[in-house]
Amino acid sequence: MIIVTGCSGFIGFHLSKELLNNNLPVLGIDNLISSQNILKNWRLEQLKNYGINFIDVDITNKAELNKKIRDINFSGNFSTIYHLAGLAGVRQSVLEPKKYYNNNVMGTINMLNIATEFSLESFVFASSSSVYGLQDNRIPFVENETLESPQSPYAFSKLFAELISKDYSNISSLNVSLLRFFTVYGPAGRIDMSILKFIHNIINENPINIYGDGFQERDFTYVEDICEGIIKSSRVDGFETFNLGSSQPYSIIKVLSILKEIINKEPKIEYLPKHYADVNYTWANIDKAKSLLKWHPKTSLENGLEKTVDWYKNNKDLLASTFEKFN
């Protein structure tokens, strides 16, 4: 059986669905303390229809986590943990740093302990391009670069969790892959991230807040491509770090221009001061993933945005109430 933490989150949902579609038994772990999160509950209901085994537990509570996993009536062994659970969001982490360190660092330590206690083969950790922080030269980020300037508690929490995961690979037989995701988007995405917010606001003719001049660039990566890379990374022996991105950055203004053509509506843009925790650009060098994982993204930004807009239109009622509660 495979463990997916954060299974009702955005990437965890798509990964769990992909694994279940391939007839692989999945134990999903998530914390449903927020009954207000309509979209998260929707994702979980979809996964239950696919046959996921699910336990509701906070990964920072080690005793309860161990007990609930041991109580699973499963004959066989766990093989891989895909650790996607944790708190996301650069700006929110500035407001609640302690909460981010607890969830993203202590939660990761607990899952690493589970991996070693249950003699799992592989541990895949969802990190972030945020760990690269500010870069002086506009070149693709490479995995072995020295990381000295993360810009937020979120970025630091991911970097600390990376270092701890690497240490576990040194003191155990656990295979560990660290995956630095670059601005993942797609259907059933996070409503606090730009793409789904842009689509919602354009369709509903709401103003769109742009922090800065709009020419900051992000390496937008479609979620199904990310899931393929996640699965392939679990087959790697030893310890490795991989960038998973499109390796083709786009400015925020360009993204809005593409969405304008797809939706056939003019975005209403309001410019606000740049947030100090935001970086000017992200750009993944994916040579290592291409070489060792035989992975490369297949979905163009235009195609991925079209799929995401279609999903939004098919789930307008769900998203209307979700954005209402979020705002």
Sine and cosine of phi, psi and omega as CSV:
sin_phi,cos_phi,sin_psi,cos_psi,sin_omega,cos_omega
0.00,0.00,0.54,-0.84,0.00,-1.00
-0.96,-0.28,0.66,-0.75,0.06,-1.00
-0.98,-0.21,0.76,-0.65,0.11,-0.99
-0.84,-0.54,0.93,-0.37,0.09,-1.00
-1.00,0.07,0.51,-0.86,-0.08,-1.00
0.94,0.35,0.58,0.81,-0.13,-0.99
-0.92,0.39,-0.40,0.92,0.02,-1.00
-0.99,-0.14,0.11,0.99,0.18,-0.98
-0.98,0.20,0.04,-1.00,-0.10,-1.00
-0.87,0.49,-0.88,0.47,-0.05,-1.00
-0.95,0.33,-0.63,0.78,0.02,-1.00
-0.86,0.51,-0.61,0.79,0.06,-1.00
-0.88,0.48,-0.77,0.64,-0.03,-1.00
-0.92,0.40,-0.63,0.78,0.03,-1.00
-0.91,0.42,-0.73,0.68,0.00,-1.00
-0.87,0.50,-0.68,0.73,0.01,-1.00
-0.88,0.48,-0.67,0.74,0.01,-1.00
-0.90,0.44,-0.69,0.72,0.01,-1.00
-0.90,0.43,-0.70,0.71,0.00,-1.00
-0.91,0.42,-0.59,0.81,0.05,-1.00
-0.90,0.43,-0.39,0.92,0.05,-1.00
-0.99,-0.12,0.33,0.95,0.09,-1.00
0.88,0.47,0.55,0.84,0.07,-1.00
-0.98,-0.21,0.80,-0.60,0.01,-1.00
-0.92,0.39,0.72,-0.69,-0.07,-1.00
-0.82,-0.57,0.76,-0.65,0.20,-0.98
-0.98,-0.19,0.93,-0.36,0.01,-1.00
-1.00,-0.03,0.70,-0.71,0.03,-1.00
-0.85,-0.53,0.77,-0.63,0.07,-1.00
-0.36,-0.93,0.24,-0.97,-0.02,-1.00
-0.91,-0.42,0.91,-0.41,-0.10,-0.99
-0.99,-0.16,0.61,0.80,0.01,-1.00
-0.90,0.43,-0.43,0.90,-0.04,-1.00
-0.99,-0.11,1.00,0.09,0.07,-1.00
-0.92,0.38,-0.19,0.98,0.03,-1.00
-0.96,0.28,-0.31,0.95,-0.08,-1.00
-0.99,0.15,1.00,0.02,-0.09,-1.00
-0.90,0.45,-0.66,0.75,-0.04,-1.00
-0.92,0.38,-0.62,0.78,0.04,-1.00
-0.89,0.45,-0.68,0.73,0.04,-1.00
-0.91,0.43,-0.61,0.79,0.05,-1.00
-0.88,0.47,-0.70,0.71,0.00,-1.00
-0.87,0.50,-0.69,0.72,-0.04,-1.00
-0.90,0.44,-0.65,0.76,0.04,-1.00
-0.88,0.47,-0.63,0.78,0.06,-1.00
-0.87,0.49,-0.70,0.72,-0.03,-1.00
-0.92,0.39,-0.57,0.82,0.05,-1.00
-0.90,0.45,-0.55,0.83,0.07,-1.00
-0.92,0.39,-0.44,0.90,0.04,-1.00
-1.00,0.08,-0.17,0.98,0.07,-1.00
0.99,-0.16,0.42,0.91,0.01,-1.00
-0.94,0.35,0.60,-0.80,0.23,-0.97
-1.00,0.05,0.74,-0.67,-0.15,-0.99
-0.73,-0.69,0.68,-0.73,0.18,-0.98
-0.79,-0.61,0.69,-0.72,0.00,-1.00
-1.00,-0.09,0.96,-0.29,-0.05,-1.00
-0.41,-0.91,0.53,-0.85,0.07,-1.00
-1.00,0.08,0.86,-0.52,-0.08,-1.00
-0.93,0.37,-0.20,0.98,0.07,-1.00
-0.99,0.13,-0.16,0.99,0.03,-1.00
-0.99,-0.16,1.00,-0.02,-0.14,-0.99
-0.88,0.47,-0.69,0.72,-0.06,-1.00
-0.89,0.46,-0.74,0.67,0.00,-1.00
-0.92,0.39,-0.61,0.79,0.03,-1.00
-0.86,0.50,-0.77,0.64,0.02,-1.00
-0.86,0.50,-0.71,0.70,-0.05,-1.00
-0.88,0.48,-0.72,0.69,-0.07,-1.00
-0.93,0.35,-0.55,0.84,0.06,-1.00
-0.94,0.35,-0.67,0.75,0.01,-1.00
-0.92,0.39,-0.45,0.89,-0.01,-1.00
-0.98,0.21,-0.17,0.99,0.02,-1.00
-0.90,0.44,0.79,-0.61,0.01,-1.00
-0.99,0.12,0.99,0.12,-0.09,-1.00
-0.71,-0.71,0.84,-0.55,0.03,-1.00
-1.00,-0.08,0.93,-0.36,-0.03,-1.00
0.61,-0.79,-0.22,-0.98,-0.04,-1.00
-0.89,-0.46,0.47,-0.88,0.21,-0.98
-0.99,0.16,0.62,-0.78,-0.05,-1.00
-0.93,-0.36,-0.67,0.74,-0.12,-0.99
-0.64,-0.77,0.63,-0.78,0.22,-0.97
-0.95,-0.32,0.85,-0.53,0.21,-0.98
-0.99,-0.13,0.97,-0.25,-0.12,-0.99
-1.00,-0.08,0.99,-0.11,-0.03,-1.00
-0.94,-0.35,-0.10,0.99,-0.04,-1.00
-0.96,0.29,0.45,-0.89,0.04,-1.00
0.56,-0.83,0.10,-1.00,0.03,-1.00
-1.00,-0.03,0.72,-0.69,0.02,-1.00
-0.91,-0.41,0.30,-0.95,0.07,-1.00
0.92,-0.40,0.94,-0.35,-0.05,-1.00
-0.91,0.42,-0.79,0.61,-0.10,-0.99
-0.92,0.38,-0.63,0.77,-0.01,-1.00
-0.91,0.41,-0.51,0.86,-0.02,-1.00
-0.92,0.40,-0.44,0.90,0.05,-1.00
-0.91,0.41,-0.53,0.85,-0.02,-1.00
-0.99,0.13,-0.49,0.87,-0.07,-1.00
-0.73,-0.68,0.86,0.52,-0.10,-0.99
-0.87,0.50,-0.66,0.75,-0.04,-1.00
-0.87,0.50,-0.67,0.75,0.00,-1.00
-0.88,0.47,-0.63,0.77,-0.01,-1.00
-0.94,0.35,-0.68,0.73,0.01,-1.00
-0.90,0.43,-0.64,0.77,0.00,-1.00
-0.90,0.44,-0.75,0.66,-0.05,-1.00
-0.94,0.34,-0.72,0.69,-0.16,-0.99
-1.00,0.09,-0.44,0.90,0.03,-1.00
-0.99,-0.13,-0.84,0.54,-0.02,-1.00
-0.91,0.41,-0.61,0.79,0.05,-1.00
-0.88,0.48,-0.63,0.78,0.03,-1.00
-0.93,0.37,-0.66,0.75,0.06,-1.00
-0.85,0.52,-0.69,0.73,0.01,-1.00
-0.88,0.47,-0.66,0.75,0.00,-1.00
-0.95,0.33,-0.56,0.83,0.09,-1.00
-0.90,0.43,-0.63,0.78,0.06,-1.00
-0.90,0.44,-0.65,0.76,0.07,-1.00
-0.86,0.51,-0.70,0.72,-0.04,-1.00
-0.87,0.50,-0.66,0.75,-0.02,-1.00
-0.98,0.20,-0.62,0.79,-0.01,-1.00
-0.91,0.42,-0.57,0.82,-0.01,-1.00
-0.99,-0.12,0.16,0.99,0.08,-1.00
0.82,0.57,0.72,0.69,0.05,-1.00
-0.96,0.29,0.33,-0.94,-0.02,-1.00
-1.00,0.06,-0.64,0.77,-0.17,-0.99
-0.69,-0.73,0.55,-0.84,0.07,-1.00
-0.75,-0.66,0.87,-0.50,-0.01,-1.00
-0.91,-0.41,0.86,-0.51,-0.08,-1.00
-0.95,-0.31,0.77,-0.64,0.03,-1.00
-1.00,0.09,0.98,-0.22,0.08,-1.00
-0.99,-0.15,-0.41,-0.91,-0.15,-0.99
-0.46,-0.89,0.49,-0.87,0.12,-0.99
-0.90,0.44,-0.27,0.96,0.01,-1.00
-0.87,0.50,-0.40,0.92,-0.03,-1.00
-0.90,0.43,-0.36,0.93,0.00,-1.00
-0.96,0.27,-0.38,0.92,0.05,-1.00
0.86,0.50,-0.58,-0.81,0.01,-1.00
-0.98,0.20,0.69,-0.72,0.06,-1.00
-0.86,-0.50,0.76,-0.65,-0.04,-1.00
-0.95,0.31,-0.58,0.81,-0.05,-1.00
-0.94,-0.35,0.68,-0.73,-0.04,-1.00
-0.99,0.16,0.99,0.16,0.03,-1.00
-0.73,-0.68,0.35,-0.94,0.02,-1.00
-0.87,0.50,0.60,-0.80,0.01,-1.00
-0.97,0.26,0.74,-0.67,-0.01,-1.00
-0.93,-0.37,0.60,-0.80,-0.15,-0.99
-0.85,0.53,-0.55,0.83,-0.09,-1.00
-1.00,-0.02,0.18,0.98,0.05,-1.00
-0.92,0.39,0.55,-0.83,0.09,-1.00
-0.94,0.35,0.76,-0.65,-0.06,-1.00
-0.97,-0.24,0.97,-0.25,-0.11,-0.99
-0.85,-0.53,-0.18,0.98,-0.14,-0.99
-0.68,-0.73,0.76,0.65,0.16,-0.99
-0.83,0.55,0.56,-0.83,-0.18,-0.98
-0.97,-0.23,0.03,1.00,-0.09,-1.00
-0.43,-0.90,0.34,-0.94,0.13,-0.99
-0.84,0.54,-0.57,0.82,0.06,-1.00
-0.85,0.52,-0.75,0.66,-0.02,-1.00
-0.89,0.45,-0.69,0.73,0.03,-1.00
-0.89,0.45,-0.65,0.76,-0.02,-1.00
-0.89,0.45,-0.61,0.79,0.04,-1.00
-0.93,0.36,-0.65,0.76,0.01,-1.00
-0.91,0.41,-0.68,0.73,0.04,-1.00
-0.87,0.49,-0.68,0.73,0.00,-1.00
-0.90,0.43,-0.57,0.82,0.08,-1.00
-0.87,0.49,-0.75,0.67,-0.05,-1.00
-0.89,0.46,-0.64,0.77,0.02,-1.00
-0.92,0.39,-0.66,0.75,0.02,-1.00
-0.88,0.47,-0.65,0.76,0.04,-1.00
-0.89,0.46,-0.64,0.77,0.01,-1.00
-0.89,0.47,-0.63,0.78,0.02,-1.00
-0.90,0.44,-0.54,0.84,0.03,-1.00
-0.94,0.35,-0.41,0.91,0.02,-1.00
-0.99,0.16,-0.50,0.87,-0.11,-0.99
-0.97,-0.26,0.10,0.99,-0.01,-1.00
-0.56,-0.83,0.03,-1.00,0.04,-1.00
-1.00,-0.01,0.16,0.99,-0.07,-1.00
-0.93,0.36,0.77,-0.64,0.16,-0.99
-0.99,0.15,0.79,-0.61,-0.08,-1.00
-0.82,-0.57,0.79,-0.61,0.12,-0.99
-0.87,-0.49,0.81,-0.59,0.09,-1.00
-0.98,-0.19,0.82,-0.57,-0.06,-1.00
-0.91,-0.42,0.88,-0.48,0.04,-1.00
-1.00,-0.09,0.97,-0.25,-0.04,-1.00
-0.99,0.16,0.58,-0.82,0.03,-1.00
-0.89,-0.45,0.96,-0.27,0.14,-0.99
0.62,0.79,0.96,0.29,-0.04,-1.00
-0.98,0.18,0.68,-0.73,0.01,-1.00
-0.61,-0.79,0.21,-0.98,0.05,-1.00
0.51,-0.86,-0.09,-1.00,0.01,-1.00
-0.84,0.54,0.58,-0.82,0.00,-1.00
0.88,0.48,0.52,0.86,-0.05,-1.00
-0.96,0.26,0.03,-1.00,0.02,-1.00
-0.96,0.27,0.73,-0.68,-0.05,-1.00
-0.98,0.21,-0.19,0.98,0.06,-1.00
-1.00,0.04,-0.08,1.00,0.02,-1.00
-1.00,-0.10,0.30,-0.95,-0.24,-0.97
-0.89,0.46,-0.72,0.70,-0.20,-0.98
-0.87,0.49,-0.80,0.60,-0.04,-1.00
-0.92,0.39,-0.58,0.81,0.06,-1.00
-0.89,0.45,-0.68,0.73,0.02,-1.00
-0.87,0.50,-0.74,0.67,-0.02,-1.00
-0.87,0.49,-0.74,0.67,-0.01,-1.00
-0.86,0.51,-0.72,0.69,-0.08,-1.00
-0.96,0.30,-0.57,0.82,0.05,-1.00
-0.92,0.40,-0.75,0.66,-0.03,-1.00
-0.89,0.46,-0.60,0.80,-0.04,-1.00
-1.00,-0.09,0.13,0.99,0.08,-1.00
0.85,0.53,0.63,0.78,0.08,-1.00
-1.00,-0.09,0.40,-0.92,0.06,-1.00
-0.93,0.38,0.54,-0.84,0.04,-1.00
-0.94,-0.35,0.84,-0.55,0.03,-1.00
-1.00,0.07,0.84,-0.54,0.08,-1.00
-0.92,-0.38,0.85,-0.52,-0.01,-1.00
-1.00,-0.03,0.96,-0.29,-0.11,-0.99
0.96,-0.27,-0.34,-0.94,-0.09,-1.00
-1.00,0.00,-0.07,1.00,0.02,-1.00
1.00,0.04,-0.06,1.00,0.00,-1.00
-0.99,-0.12,0.08,1.00,0.17,-0.99
-0.90,0.43,0.60,-0.80,-0.14,-0.99
-0.92,-0.40,0.57,-0.82,0.06,-1.00
-0.74,-0.67,0.55,-0.84,0.00,-1.00
-1.00,-0.02,0.98,0.21,-0.09,-1.00
-0.92,0.40,0.75,-0.66,-0.09,-1.00
-0.75,-0.66,0.78,-0.63,-0.08,-1.00
-0.96,0.29,0.65,-0.76,-0.18,-0.98
-0.88,0.47,-0.59,0.81,-0.01,-1.00
-0.92,0.39,-0.56,0.83,0.09,-1.00
-0.91,0.42,-0.67,0.74,0.03,-1.00
-0.86,0.51,-0.70,0.72,-0.02,-1.00
-0.89,0.46,-0.61,0.80,0.06,-1.00
-0.88,0.47,-0.68,0.73,0.04,-1.00
-0.91,0.42,-0.62,0.78,0.02,-1.00
-0.87,0.50,-0.75,0.66,-0.04,-1.00
-0.90,0.44,-0.68,0.73,-0.01,-1.00
-0.90,0.43,-0.54,0.84,-0.05,-1.00
-0.93,0.37,-0.39,0.92,-0.03,-1.00
-0.95,0.30,-0.18,0.98,-0.02,-1.00
-0.99,-0.10,0.07,1.00,-0.04,-1.00
-1.00,0.06,0.71,-0.71,0.05,-1.00
-0.99,0.10,0.54,-0.84,0.06,-1.00
0.97,0.23,-0.52,-0.85,-0.05,-1.00
-0.91,-0.42,0.74,-0.67,0.05,-1.00
-0.52,-0.85,0.44,-0.90,0.11,-0.99
-0.86,-0.51,0.72,-0.70,-0.03,-1.00
-0.75,-0.66,0.67,-0.75,0.28,-0.96
-0.99,0.13,0.74,-0.67,0.15,-0.99
-0.86,-0.51,0.97,-0.23,-0.01,-1.00
-0.48,-0.88,0.08,-1.00,0.01,-1.00
-0.99,0.16,-0.34,0.94,-0.06,-1.00
0.88,0.47,0.49,0.87,0.04,-1.00
-0.56,-0.83,1.00,0.08,-0.07,-1.00
-0.92,0.40,0.53,-0.85,0.09,-1.00
-0.78,-0.62,0.58,-0.81,0.08,-1.00
-0.96,0.27,0.39,-0.92,0.06,-1.00
-0.87,0.50,-0.64,0.77,0.02,-1.00
-0.88,0.47,-0.64,0.77,0.01,-1.00
-0.92,0.39,-0.65,0.76,0.04,-1.00
-0.87,0.49,-0.70,0.71,0.02,-1.00
-0.90,0.43,-0.56,0.83,0.04,-1.00
-0.91,0.41,-0.66,0.75,0.04,-1.00
-0.92,0.40,-0.68,0.73,0.02,-1.00
-0.90,0.43,-0.58,0.81,0.06,-1.00
-0.84,0.54,-0.68,0.73,0.00,-1.00
-0.94,0.35,-0.63,0.77,-0.03,-1.00
-0.93,0.36,-0.71,0.71,-0.08,-1.00
-1.00,0.07,-0.39,0.92,-0.03,-1.00
0.91,0.42,0.67,0.74,0.09,-1.00
-0.62,-0.79,0.54,-0.84,0.00,-1.00
-0.99,0.12,0.82,-0.58,0.07,-1.00
-0.92,0.40,0.61,-0.79,0.08,-1.00
-0.98,-0.18,0.98,-0.21,-0.16,-0.99
-0.99,-0.14,0.72,-0.69,0.13,-0.99
-0.85,-0.53,0.84,-0.53,-0.06,-1.00
-1.00,0.00,0.72,-0.70,0.01,-1.00
-0.81,-0.59,0.30,-0.95,0.02,-1.00
-0.87,0.50,0.56,-0.83,0.04,-1.00
-0.89,0.46,0.68,-0.73,0.06,-1.00
-0.98,0.19,0.71,-0.71,-0.11,-0.99
-0.91,0.41,-0.37,0.93,0.00,-1.00
-0.99,0.11,-0.15,0.99,0.01,-1.00
-0.99,0.14,0.59,-0.81,0.09,-1.00
-0.99,-0.12,0.32,-0.95,-0.07,-1.00
-0.97,0.23,-0.50,0.87,0.01,-1.00
-0.33,-0.94,0.39,-0.92,0.21,-0.98
-0.77,-0.64,0.58,-0.81,-0.10,-1.00
-0.35,-0.94,0.91,-0.42,-0.11,-0.99
-1.00,-0.03,0.77,-0.63,0.30,-0.95
-1.00,0.09,0.89,-0.46,-0.09,-1.00
-0.93,-0.38,0.37,0.93,0.00,-1.00
-0.86,0.51,-0.64,0.77,-0.03,-1.00
-0.92,0.40,-0.69,0.73,0.03,-1.00
-0.90,0.43,-0.61,0.79,0.04,-1.00
-0.90,0.44,-0.66,0.75,-0.08,-1.00
-0.97,0.25,-0.79,0.61,-0.13,-0.99
-1.00,0.05,-0.56,0.83,-0.04,-1.00
-0.99,-0.13,-0.21,0.98,-0.14,-0.99
0.82,0.57,0.68,0.73,-0.05,-1.00
-0.89,-0.46,0.63,-0.77,0.19,-0.98
-0.41,-0.91,0.52,-0.85,-0.03,-1.00
-0.93,0.37,0.62,-0.79,-0.05,-1.00
-0.94,-0.34,-0.26,0.97,-0.16,-0.99
-0.98,-0.21,0.85,-0.52,0.06,-1.00
-0.94,0.33,0.36,-0.93,0.03,-1.00
-0.87,0.49,-0.67,0.74,-0.01,-1.00
-0.87,0.49,-0.71,0.70,-0.02,-1.00
-0.92,0.38,-0.66,0.75,0.02,-1.00
-0.90,0.43,-0.64,0.77,0.03,-1.00
-0.92,0.39,-0.61,0.79,0.05,-1.00
-0.87,0.49,-0.69,0.72,0.02,-1.00
-0.90,0.44,-0.63,0.78,-0.02,-1.00
-0.94,0.34,-0.64,0.77,0.06,-1.00
-0.90,0.44,-0.67,0.74,0.02,-1.00
-0.87,0.49,-0.69,0.72,0.01,-1.00
-0.89,0.46,-0.68,0.73,0.02,-1.00
-0.84,0.54,-0.74,0.68,-0.05,-1.00
-0.90,0.44,-0.53,0.85,0.01,-1.00
-0.98,0.19,-0.17,0.99,-0.04,-1.00
-0.75,-0.66,0.58,0.81,-0.09,-1.00
-0.86,0.50,-0.67,0.74,-0.05,-1.00
-0.90,0.43,-0.71,0.71,0.04,-1.00
-0.85,0.52,-0.70,0.71,-0.08,-1.00
-0.97,0.26,-0.51,0.86,0.04,-1.00
-0.87,0.49,-0.73,0.68,0.01,-1.00
-0.95,0.33,-0.53,0.85,0.02,-1.00
-0.92,0.39,-0.74,0.68,0.00,-1.00
-0.92,0.39,-0.54,0.84,0.03,-1.00
-0.88,0.47,-0.69,0.72,0.01,-1.00
-0.95,0.30,-0.57,0.82,-0.03,-1.00
-0.91,0.40,-0.64,0.77,-0.03,-1.00
-0.99,0.17,0.00,0.00,0.00,0.00
